[in-house]
Amino acid sequence: MERVANLDDKVQKKHLEEHEVADLPWMEEEEERRSPENPIRTYFDEISRVPLLTKEEEVELAKRVEAGDKEAKEKLAEANLRLVVSIAKKYRGCGLPFLDLIQEGNLGLMKAIEKFDWRKGYKFSTYATWWIRQAILRAITNRSRTIRVPTHINELIRKIYQAEREYTKEHGEPPSLEELAEELDTSVENIVKAKKTAQYTASLDTPIGYDEEGSVLGDFIEDSEAVSPTRESFKELLQAELQRALREKLTPRERRVLELRYGLDDNQPRTLDEVGEIFGISRERVRQIQKEALEKLKNSDLLRKLEKFRLLEEGY
């Protein structure tokens, strides 16, 4: 059971020693990838041998957990360690080494096991995803409070977010780095540095999305002691609703472009270049198709729902 919340002590000690000299989060991640004896790879190999559970097996184990069966708790946890890794991957580069993200996610997994109510009919993985993300986001937020950012960098970050919101409202998608640099009269290099700094220092005050209300990360982090919302179940329903609606309102090509751009079919949003490669067209043509599709949706509630899905997909 010890490996559920913590990796092997020797492996963890070796990893921490390797990163002791790294001053910046992205340096830590780079060293992590270069390690010839990657401790995370060892961990992956170990957890990949644990068989996945059917929904019926999950329910049976959950009943036993409820009755105080520690062995059942361990089995349910170990069968879902791969889920933790898949979620933790989405937060690489946010200020914590990947190893730490996994460990925080494992703590969230244990919380989910303790609170899971099998009577409600949800899949355990759907329920656990929310708790795992909560644990990871809180760890990232706590780390961010220890990092000081110069005032002029904070000001540039603020201007970048504002420019992105305004551009996206007008064009239906975020601007490129070149467009941002031109708008803010600075270099692409400065934009990249500021965005990377913002990424590593994401805090409860960081603006997200493109709504006029100025939503911040703190708006989307709920009390971990409260009863878990059915966030992932809602996301699945929203995803199905959007796919049905897009089939009715858009041409097959327009629908497919939006599905790829927002990750509606596989939860993996694609860039303009990636979509262009799939269709064999230029990124600019993809941009035009997306803009035309979004124009058709502007008088409906679908634009807001697409944005909501994007935020849910990013874990907010």
Sequence and secondary structure as in RCSB ss.txt:
>XXXX:A:sequence
MERVANLDDKVQKKHLEEHEVADLPWMEEEEERRSPENPIRTYFDEISRVPLLTKEEEVELAKRVEAGDKEAKEK
LAEANLRLVVSIAKKYRGCGLPFLDLIQEGNLGLMKAIEKFDWRKGYKFSTYATWWIRQAILRAITNRSRTIRVP
THINELIRKIYQAEREYTKEHGEPPSLEELAEELDTSVENIVKAKKTAQYTASLDTPIGYDEEGSVLGDFIEDSE
AVSPTRESFKELLQAELQRALREKLTPRERRVLELRYGLDDNQPRTLDEVGEIFGISRERVRQIQKEALEKLKNS
DLLRKLEKFRLLEEGY
>XXXX:A:secstr
 HHHHS  HHHHHHHHHHTTT  SHHHHHHHHHH TT HHHHHHHHHTTS    HHHHHHHHHHHHTT HHHHHH
HHHTTHHHHHHHHHTTTTSSS HHHHHHHHHHHHHHHHHH  GGG   HHHHHHHHHHHHHHHHHHHHHTT    
HHHHHHHHHHHHHHHHHHHHHSS   HHHHHHHHTS HHHHHHHHHHHHHT  TT B SS TT  BGGGG   TT
S    HHHHHHHHHHHHHHHHHHHS HHHHHHHHHHHTTTTS    HHHHHHHHTS HHHHHHHHHHHHHHHTTS
SHHHHHHHHHHHHTT 
